[in-house]
Structure formats: C-alpha cells, structure tokens
C-alpha cells in the first residue's frame, strides 16, 4: 500500500471515529461537517475531499462499521463446527459492540429510519451481515445439527438483532457485567431455543 493511500485511510478512520461519536450524541441533522472536522483534527475541506458530503461520509461510515462487524462474524465462525461457530459469532458480536458502542447505537437507530438517503445501503449491509449468520445456520441444518424445517434466514435475523440489542442494554444498564457473563446468558438461550 502506498504512503498516500495509508495516509488517506488514516484520515478516513479519524473522520469515521469523529462522525460516529458526534452523530450518536447529536443525531445526523444536528451534526455539522465543521464539528466532524474539528473532532477529527482536520480542516473542513478534508471531509469534502475524502467524501464529497456529510451524507457520503455517513454512508461510508456505515459501510466501514458493518464491514468490520461482518468480518468479525466470518472470522469467528471460520474453521469451527456450525454450532460452535454460532456461539463464537455471538461473542464476536458482543466484543464488537463493546469496542464500538457509538456505532452500534447509530446502526440500531438508523435501521428504523426508512426515509434516509442511505437506507438502501444500510439494508444491503445488514443483509450481508445476517447472511453470514444464516450461512452457518444453513450448514448446521445440512449436517443435521438443527431441524430441517428451521427458517434459517429469519432465525439469523433474530440472532443478529438479539446480540445488538442485548449488548446495547448491557453497556447502558448493566456495565458491571463481563462479556463472559453476557455471552454465557446468550449461549444458554441459543442452545435452548435453536437446538431445542
């Protein structure tokens, strides 16, 4: 990777971090490009040079964040039997949300706002992350570890949403709990409901 490409990636990362924090605190409309640039420690023109507009920055932020989450889920399930992979994916989701709580809050909030310019992008990104989970469920069904009539797509959506909401609840209302505690509770639920 070239030096200019590395610098640009570093600048984009600073802008993502600034934007996600400010937008989670103030909302998209309440956050200005100037505030994002100030928080990132760059000139306002740097935002426009890298993204063109605040909307493009936000869409890039969604792609970046959901891409990180999707990669974490893939890595967690790799080279494991499917049911073990599901449990590892739950932990990976919790750890991701603990590392990026502002992004997770933003992602959940924006999922329900269907009138935004980036809603179609968000839906595609969410579908990509959910498809990683449904792929593992499909493999578990093929191997006979789960019932053949399991609706893997709907179950994957339920698992994805469960981890997001429980993790946000944990961080906001029960921060004294460890990731191990939360993971153990979700795995018990997962084993009891999916494996039946």
Phi, psi and omega in degrees: 000137182286162180297319180293324177292320178296317178297318181295318177299319179295319178295315179299319179299316178298319179294319177300313182297318178295314183296315184295320180294311182295316182291324176295324181282317191246351186086162182296311183294328182278358182252130180259160176299322179300317180296320179297314180298315179300314181296324181280347181075034179230168176286151179306320180299335179296324178298311182291326177296319183276331187229337180093321181199168177296322179297317178294323175299315182295318178296319176297321177298316178298315179300315181297308183295313180291328175298317177298316179296314180299317177298320179296320179294316179300313180298321182297322184274343186300137174059031176233153169300150188306315182291324174295320178298320178299315180296321178293325178293323177300313179298316180299320177296316178297316180295321178298313183293324176296324180283329184230060184297323180295320178296316181298318178299316180297315180301312180297314181298316184286339178301326185268354180266092187279353183266010183271153181299331184262008184301318180297321177296315180300319179297316179298318180294316177299316179299323178295316178295316180296326181294333175297316179293315181294329176297321178291319176297318178302317179294321177297321177295314179302323181277356179082009180282338177231158182301142182295335183267010179295129175280092188293327181292313179292320178296321178297318177298318180296317179295315180301311180295321180300312182296316179301309185289317179297319180296317179294321176297315178303310184293326183276321190243344181222048186295345178288344179283150177271162176299328177297319178299312183293317178300315181300318180296317180291323179294321176300316178296315180301312181295320182288324185268315184281315181285331177058000000 
